[in-house]
Amino acid sequence: MKNVLLIKEIYLEAFKSLGSKIVKSYFKIFTWFCFASFLVVLYALIFRIATGFPFQ
């Protein structure tokens, strides 16, 4: 039983900070994706205004 608890503790220590790094990486990627999407939408809006697109 002592070995099982020791293995469990080693496993928890090894992956404790990994989850935080994965979450941080995910949010960084999501932030850049949202920023790029916003720039595309802004470009499309400016292009439509510049070419005289009728917004009705």
C-alpha positions as CSV (number, residue, x, y, z in Angstrom):
1,M,0.0,0.0,0.0
2,K,2.9,2.3,0.7
3,N,4.3,1.8,-2.8
4,V,0.9,2.7,-4.3
5,L,0.7,5.9,-2.3
6,L,4.3,6.8,-3.3
7,I,3.5,6.2,-7.0
8,K,0.4,8.3,-6.7
9,E,2.3,11.2,-5.1
10,I,5.0,11.1,-7.7
11,Y,2.4,11.1,-10.5
12,L,0.6,14.1,-8.9
13,E,3.8,16.1,-8.5
14,A,4.8,15.4,-12.1
15,F,1.6,16.5,-13.6
16,K,0.6,19.3,-11.2
17,S,2.3,22.1,-13.2
18,L,1.7,20.5,-16.6
19,G,-2.0,21.3,-16.5
20,S,-1.3,24.9,-15.7
21,K,1.1,25.2,-18.7
22,I,-1.5,23.5,-21.0
23,V,-4.2,25.9,-19.9
24,K,-1.9,28.9,-20.3
25,S,-0.9,27.7,-23.8
26,Y,-4.5,27.2,-24.8
27,F,-5.5,30.6,-23.7
28,K,-2.6,32.2,-25.5
29,I,-3.5,30.4,-28.7
30,F,-7.2,31.4,-28.3
31,T,-6.3,35.0,-27.7
32,W,-4.2,35.2,-30.9
33,F,-7.0,33.5,-32.8
34,C,-9.6,36.0,-31.6
35,F,-7.3,38.9,-32.3
36,A,-6.6,37.6,-35.9
37,S,-10.4,37.1,-36.4
38,F,-11.1,40.6,-35.2
39,L,-8.5,42.0,-37.6
40,V,-10.1,40.1,-40.5
41,V,-13.6,41.4,-39.6
42,L,-12.2,45.0,-39.3
43,Y,-10.5,44.7,-42.7
44,A,-13.7,43.4,-44.3
45,L,-15.8,46.2,-42.8
46,I,-13.3,48.9,-43.9
47,F,-13.1,47.3,-47.4
48,R,-16.9,47.3,-47.7
49,I,-17.1,51.0,-46.6
50,A,-14.3,52.0,-49.0
51,T,-16.0,50.3,-52.0
52,G,-19.4,51.8,-51.3
53,F,-21.2,48.7,-50.3
54,P,-24.9,49.5,-49.5
55,F,-25.7,48.5,-45.9
56,Q,-29.4,47.9,-45.9
